[in-house]
Amino acid sequence: METNRRRALGRGLEELFNNEPIDYDKIEEKIITNTPKEAITELKLSELRSNPYQPRQNFDEESLKELALSIKEHGVFSPIIAKKSIKGYEIIAGERRVKASVLAGLETIPAIVRDFTDEEMMEIALLENLQRENLSALEEATAYKKLLETLKITQEQLSKRLGKSRSHITNMLGLLSLPEEVKDLLILNKISMSHARVLSKMEDPDQIIRLANRIVNENLNVRDIEELASGKEYEKKKVIKRQTHHNEYHYVEELLCDKLGTKVKVKPNKIEISFVNANDLNRILEIIDIDQ
């Protein structure tokens, strides 16, 4: 029994999700399901603090008060997930329940203590940002870069881990190489993500800046920029061609993956579009302009 308990508590993110894309919304559910009841403990609320890698978040005060009233009456139904630190514990999942329990006047909260590494703590924080927050293109690209550096994995491995297409991750990372003043135009929405993606495939910073300014001053669309950038006078980055599977729909798959930022399979009379969770599905629906 003790061996099974240790095995359940020691499973890392990758093992918990096997070959599935890691879904932040299911991290807590997976851990609770794989943890025996006797491993759930009571932690002092005064000893808990936020995930140090997680940016500060705003919590709706009214909903916290409602949750606090429910906790006063019924208690905390689901244990939080925490990690032992030098001083007390760091919250991995369940910060809203912690805040509401404090409001309810509780002193302890049921918890599952997991020995996550710093890398996994960072991955969880970045996953929450990617899958729950409405990030800008550059923020998303920065999150991918941090995950690649922290986890020491390839873009292909990251794409499988997040349920994104590899071309989407490559295109997003390419934005980080743009000159700073072009990044500023993207942040200010003076050029679009599609404009920036075309510019990021060019080599010469001065040419990139000149074209970016033309987009703003002449109101050029993406097709205009693609035609201009294809000219012989513009130096392109060397692209390493990867071996890919061959079928009659492969080109369409690549276009859809690039457009939707997720894995797409095109089969005879069928298109399969992958998504990680409800937020990811909503993102895809917005891209294809479908009202819910």
LUMBA-633607 format. One line per field, with one value per residue (C-alpha): residue number from 1; x, y, z. Coordinates in steps of 0.1 Angstrom, whole numbers. Example, Ala and Ser with C-alpha at 12.3 -4.5 7.8 and 13.67 -1.06 7.14 Angstrom:
// residues 2
nr <- 1 / 2
u <- 123 / 137
v <- -45 / -11
w <- 78 / 71
***
This chain:
// residues 292
nr <- 1 / 2 / 3 / 4 / 5 / 6 / 7 / 8 / 9 / 10 / 11 / 12 / 13 / 14 / 15 / 16 / 17 / 18 / 19 / 20 / 21 / 22 / 23 / 24 / 25 / 26 / 27 / 28 / 29 / 30 / 31 / 32 / 33 / 34 / 35 / 36 / 37 / 38 / 39 / 40 / 41 / 42 / 43 / 44 / 45 / 46 / 47 / 48 / 49 / 50 / 51 / 52 / 53 / 54 / 55 / 56 / 57 / 58 / 59 / 60 / 61 / 62 / 63 / 64 / 65 / 66 / 67 / 68 / 69 / 70 / 71 / 72 / 73 / 74 / 75 / 76 / 77 / 78 / 79 / 80 / 81 / 82 / 83 / 84 / 85 / 86 / 87 / 88 / 89 / 90 / 91 / 92 / 93 / 94 / 95 / 96 / 97 / 98 / 99 / 100 / 101 / 102 / 103 / 104 / 105 / 106 / 107 / 108 / 109 / 110 / 111 / 112 / 113 / 114 / 115 / 116 / 117 / 118 / 119 / 120 / 121 / 122 / 123 / 124 / 125 / 126 / 127 / 128 / 129 / 130 / 131 / 132 / 133 / 134 / 135 / 136 / 137 / 138 / 139 / 140 / 141 / 142 / 143 / 144 / 145 / 146 / 147 / 148 / 149 / 150 / 151 / 152 / 153 / 154 / 155 / 156 / 157 / 158 / 159 / 160 / 161 / 162 / 163 / 164 / 165 / 166 / 167 / 168 / 169 / 170 / 171 / 172 / 173 / 174 / 175 / 176 / 177 / 178 / 179 / 180 / 181 / 182 / 183 / 184 / 185 / 186 / 187 / 188 / 189 / 190 / 191 / 192 / 193 / 194 / 195 / 196 / 197 / 198 / 199 / 200 / 201 / 202 / 203 / 204 / 205 / 206 / 207 / 208 / 209 / 210 / 211 / 212 / 213 / 214 / 215 / 216 / 217 / 218 / 219 / 220 / 221 / 222 / 223 / 224 / 225 / 226 / 227 / 228 / 229 / 230 / 231 / 232 / 233 / 234 / 235 / 236 / 237 / 238 / 239 / 240 / 241 / 242 / 243 / 244 / 245 / 246 / 247 / 248 / 249 / 250 / 251 / 252 / 253 / 254 / 255 / 256 / 257 / 258 / 259 / 260 / 261 / 262 / 263 / 264 / 265 / 266 / 267 / 268 / 269 / 270 / 271 / 272 / 273 / 274 / 275 / 276 / 277 / 278 / 279 / 280 / 281 / 282 / 283 / 284 / 285 / 286 / 287 / 288 / 289 / 290 / 291 / 292
u <- 0 / 28 / 45 / 13 / 9 / 45 / 40 / 7 / 23 / 55 / 39 / 51 / 31 / 43 / 34 / 0 / -10 / 9 / 7 / -22 / -16 / -13 / -45 / -41 / -78 / -73 / -40 / -59 / -85 / -57 / -38 / -68 / -79 / -44 / -40 / -54 / -76 / -52 / -26 / -49 / -37 / -48 / -25 / -25 / -38 / -11 / 16 / 4 / 16 / 12 / 32 / 63 / 63 / 27 / 20 / -3 / -39 / -70 / -98 / -134 / -143 / -180 / -175 / -149 / -174 / -200 / -175 / -166 / -202 / -205 / -173 / -187 / -218 / -204 / -167 / -140 / -151 / -119 / -84 / -59 / -26 / 6 / 43 / 65 / 89 / 116 / 90 / 56 / 39 / 34 / 0 / 0 / -38 / -67 / -56 / -92 / -103 / -75 / -85 / -122 / -113 / -94 / -125 / -146 / -124 / -109 / -75 / -67 / -76 / -75 / -45 / -25 / 13 / 32 / 69 / 69 / 103 / 108 / 107 / 72 / 60 / 71 / 54 / 22 / 22 / 30 / 3 / -23 / -13 / -14 / -46 / -66 / -54 / -59 / -22 / -9 / 11 / 45 / 34 / 25 / 58 / 77 / 58 / 68 / 104 / 105 / 90 / 115 / 144 / 131 / 120 / 150 / 128 / 124 / 97 / 82 / 80 / 65 / 38 / 27 / 28 / 5 / -16 / -4 / 9 / 47 / 43 / 23 / 50 / 77 / 59 / 52 / 89 / 99 / 81 / 107 / 135 / 117 / 133 / 120 / 103 / 84 / 74 / 61 / 39 / 25 / 18 / 0 / -20 / -7 / 3 / -14 / 0 / -2 / 18 / 44 / 46 / 56 / 81 / 97 / 107 / 129 / 166 / 176 / 163 / 164 / 142 / 118 / 115 / 109 / 82 / 66 / 64 / 49 / 22 / 12 / 16 / 1 / -25 / -11 / -28 / -10 / -12 / 5 / 33 / 38 / 42 / 66 / 87 / 89 / 109 / 146 / 158 / 146 / 168 / 149 / 159 / 171 / 144 / 153 / 129 / 116 / 106 / 68 / 42 / 29 / -7 / -29 / -42 / -8 / -6 / -41 / -32 / -2 / -23 / -50 / -24 / -8 / -41 / -56 / -25 / -34 / -32 / -54 / -59 / -76 / -90 / -113 / -146 / -135 / -115 / -103 / -94 / -77 / -82 / -70 / -99 / -129 / -108 / -87 / -120 / -133 / -100 / -104 / -140 / -130 / -104 / -129 / -155 / -182 / -204 / -214
v <- 0 / 24 / 17 / 26 / 58 / 69 / 60 / 81 / 111 / 109 / 110 / 141 / 161 / 142 / 108 / 120 / 130 / 102 / 112 / 136 / 174 / 188 / 206 / 230 / 226 / 189 / 189 / 191 / 165 / 141 / 145 / 140 / 109 / 94 / 102 / 78 / 94 / 87 / 110 / 140 / 162 / 194 / 224 / 257 / 285 / 308 / 286 / 288 / 312 / 316 / 297 / 320 / 317 / 328 / 364 / 381 / 376 / 396 / 376 / 388 / 399 / 391 / 355 / 350 / 361 / 337 / 308 / 318 / 315 / 281 / 269 / 282 / 260 / 230 / 230 / 226 / 198 / 194 / 195 / 220 / 209 / 223 / 218 / 219 / 248 / 262 / 282 / 266 / 255 / 269 / 266 / 247 / 246 / 260 / 295 / 308 / 282 / 293 / 330 / 321 / 298 / 327 / 349 / 321 / 322 / 287 / 279 / 248 / 234 / 199 / 195 / 171 / 177 / 170 / 172 / 191 / 204 / 241 / 234 / 218 / 247 / 271 / 249 / 249 / 287 / 291 / 266 / 285 / 317 / 300 / 282 / 306 / 341 / 362 / 367 / 390 / 374 / 384 / 372 / 339 / 337 / 345 / 318 / 292 / 303 / 299 / 265 / 254 / 267 / 254 / 219 / 216 / 201 / 205 / 225 / 193 / 179 / 212 / 211 / 176 / 186 / 216 / 203 / 230 / 226 / 228 / 255 / 277 / 275 / 282 / 312 / 326 / 322 / 340 / 372 / 375 / 381 / 412 / 446 / 463 / 491 / 465 / 446 / 480 / 483 / 448 / 456 / 488 / 468 / 490 / 459 / 425 / 391 / 380 / 410 / 403 / 367 / 376 / 402 / 377 / 355 / 382 / 385 / 422 / 443 / 476 / 460 / 447 / 481 / 498 / 473 / 476 / 514 / 510 / 487 / 515 / 545 / 528 / 505 / 475 / 441 / 408 / 398 / 431 / 424 / 388 / 400 / 427 / 403 / 377 / 402 / 394 / 425 / 412 / 388 / 358 / 336 / 301 / 276 / 241 / 218 / 190 / 156 / 153 / 127 / 129 / 128 / 148 / 170 / 178 / 213 / 221 / 206 / 229 / 260 / 252 / 243 / 277 / 296 / 279 / 273 / 237 / 202 / 196 / 164 / 165 / 131 / 123 / 141 / 150 / 177 / 170 / 200 / 193 / 215 / 212 / 226 / 249 / 280 / 267 / 258 / 293 / 307 / 286 / 296 / 333 / 327 / 312 / 339 / 317 / 333 / 312
w <- 0 / 9 / -24 / -43 / -23 / -31 / -68 / -69 / -52 / -73 / -107 / -126 / -152 / -182 / -166 / -154 / -190 / -208 / -245 / -241 / -243 / -208 / -199 / -169 / -160 / -156 / -136 / -103 / -113 / -124 / -92 / -70 / -89 / -86 / -48 / -21 / 5 / 33 / 15 / 19 / 48 / 66 / 61 / 80 / 58 / 73 / 59 / 22 / -4 / -42 / -69 / -71 / -109 / -113 / -121 / -96 / -105 / -96 / -79 / -80 / -45 / -48 / -60 / -33 / -6 / -21 / -20 / 16 / 26 / 10 / 27 / 61 / 56 / 38 / 41 / 14 / -10 / -30 / -16 / -29 / -44 / -27 / -26 / 5 / 4 / 27 / 46 / 46 / 13 / -22 / -38 / -71 / -76 / -55 / -47 / -49 / -23 / -1 / -2 / 4 / 33 / 49 / 45 / 60 / 91 / 87 / 100 / 79 / 45 / 30 / 7 / -13 / -10 / -42 / -47 / -80 / -92 / -98 / -136 / -132 / -110 / -138 / -164 / -145 / -142 / -179 / -188 / -168 / -186 / -220 / -215 / -193 / -200 / -231 / -240 / -266 / -295 / -279 / -244 / -259 / -278 / -246 / -227 / -254 / -252 / -214 / -216 / -242 / -221 / -188 / -199 / -224 / -250 / -288 / -305 / -318 / -282 / -269 / -297 / -286 / -250 / -255 / -283 / -307 / -342 / -346 / -373 / -349 / -322 / -348 / -362 / -327 / -316 / -348 / -336 / -308 / -334 / -348 / -342 / -310 / -329 / -350 / -318 / -305 / -336 / -329 / -293 / -303 / -329 / -357 / -375 / -372 / -361 / -398 / -409 / -382 / -391 / -427 / -415 / -391 / -420 / -434 / -424 / -427 / -397 / -417 / -444 / -418 / -402 / -436 / -446 / -412 / -416 / -450 / -436 / -412 / -436 / -467 / -449 / -467 / -462 / -456 / -493 / -502 / -478 / -489 / -525 / -515 / -492 / -520 / -542 / -549 / -531 / -497 / -479 / -465 / -435 / -445 / -437 / -427 / -444 / -422 / -434 / -434 / -442 / -477 / -487 / -511 / -482 / -466 / -480 / -467 / -433 / -430 / -439 / -414 / -386 / -393 / -393 / -362 / -341 / -334 / -349 / -379 / -399 / -433 / -445 / -473 / -466 / -430 / -412 / -376 / -355 / -321 / -290 / -254 / -234 / -236 / -236 / -265 / -284 / -279 / -292 / -324 / -328 / -326 / -354 / -377 / -367 / -352 / -326 / -297
***
